[in-house]
Amino acid sequence: MAEQNAYAWAGVDIESANRTKRRIGDLVKDTFGPEVLTNVGGFGGLFAAPWGDYQDPVLVASTDGVGTKLKIAFITGVHDTVGADLVSHCANDILVQGARPLFFLDYLAMGEHEGDVAEAVIAGVANGCKSCGCALLGGEMAEMPGFYAPGEYDLAGTIVGMVDREKIVTGDRVRPGQVLIGIASDGLHTNGYSLARKLLFETASYTTDSHLDELGATVGKALLAPHRSYVAPVLDLLEDVEVTGMAHITGGGLIDNVPRSLPEEVSVNIRRDSWEVPPLFQLLQNIGEIPESEMFQDFNMGIGFALFVPRDQADGAVGRLIASGEDARVLGEAIPRAGDSQVHFED
């Protein structure tokens, strides 16, 4: 070992990681605005928050991961989308409270450092940050020999945003008679992958290369469809429309997530025929013979974001979302609390 770096002998290639960090420097800098006061590679990122743009600023933060969607990236060798998935998921979570994203921090851990893979992942993170209008302020790239299987990694991140106190959306102003608007998802987003992988790869014996006519794509491409960011259209909507409650439709589906934006005394009726469930969800349901009620709790079923508005503003809100490029529609309406469940489906 005398002629070999001790850490490299133990399985950690510091110099390789350093080369990767130098390569991704421009990707990260491309997300910087004038608020970022540090360069890439510092111990901490400095961000001069635009306090003066807010009357009574409140910071909003969230942390999340990509989950087992990473398994699809490992199998297909496509690593430049999961980073954007991560940012979109976190940004949508704080958007629910009306927050505008300010900056993002990522954590990428690998068993053995692979520079090209790490660069692709961080490129996805940077693209996600640019899409959401936030800075990739910093992060950690860890190499942990023996901890992860060869070719695998973990990815997580933290986002920080800001909202004026008087503009925080909590859902406490949702009232019976208000309208629920849904915005379409682009596939599974980042939830339900453990079940989807079991159904598609074990029960149905498909591979990521299997092309299915009903999907119009390979299984791998359908499963890697990006997690959509709703930041730009929803923040634009909040400028002029009274939005009383919002929900990011992630794990738990409509059944578990919409009630998170409802007062205890309010339920919602959702018209099941107000949108068509995309083919991927229908395929999964048919393979597993899964009851529809369970599907609506396991998956987003084609609705990635939902929000409540007064009835007289519903048409204008839907039109504005459609004009911004979203597939939006009225799903139902808020009603007085009825029974234990706060979500009811009507045919």
C-alpha positions, 0 to 999 in steps of 0.5 A: 500500500506504500505506493497507493493512496490509502483511501483509494486502497479502501475503495474511495477515489477522491481524485475521481470525485474531484474531477467530476465536481470540476466538470459539473461546475458550469452546470451548477453555475448556470442556475445561479442568480445575483442572490448567490454569493458563493462559488461552487465547492465551498463548505456552505452556500450563501444566498441573499434572500430577496427580503425586500420583495416581501412584506412579511417573508416566511421561509418554507422548506422540504426534503425528499428523495426519488424513491425506487424510480432510481431502479429504472434509471439503473436498469436503463442507464438513463440518469439525466432525468431523476435529478429533475424529478427530485427538484420538481417533487420538492418544489411542488411540495412547497408550492402547495403553501404558495412558496416560490423556490429560492434554492436547492441542495442535493445529496448523491451517494454512490458505492463507487464513484462513476463520473459520467453517471454523477454528471448526468444526475447533477445535470438533471438536478440543474435542469430541474432547478432552472425549470423551477427558477431556483439556484442549485446552491450546494450539495454533497457527493458521497462515495461509500464502498460496500454500502451500495450495490455496484451501479446503484446510488441514492439521491435526495434533496432539500428545497427552501422557498419563500412566501408572504405570511398573508399569502400562505395557502393552508386550506383553512379557507376551503368552503363547501361550494368551492371548485376543485381543479386538477392538473394532469400528471406525466405518468407515475411521477415519483410514487408507486414504483415499488408496486409498478415494478413488481407488476410489470417486471414480475407479474407480467414479465415485461422488461424496460425494453418491452414496447407496448402499443397501449403506452406508445412507448417502451416500459422503461420510457413510460416509467421514466416520464419526468415528474412535472413541475407546476411552479410556474403556472401555479405561481402565475395563477396565484397572482390574480386568482383566489386559491384557497387550498392546494395539494401535490398528488404524491404517495397516497394519491387523491384519497390521502393528499387532497384532505391535507388541504381541507378543514376538518368539516369539509369533504370533496366530491370528485366526478370520476368521469371528469378526466380519463385515467392514462393507459399506464395506470389502466395497465397496472390495474389490469395486471394486478386486478387491483380495485379502483379504490386502491389504485386511487390511493397507490397512484396519482391516476393522471392528476399531479396537482389539485387546487380549490378556487371559488366557483365564480373563478373556476372557468378563468383559472382553468383557462389560464392554466390551459393557456400556460400549457397545462392540461387542467379541468374541474374535478369536483367541488367541496361539500360539508363533511360527509362520513369518515372519508373526506374524498368521495367519488361520483360516477 
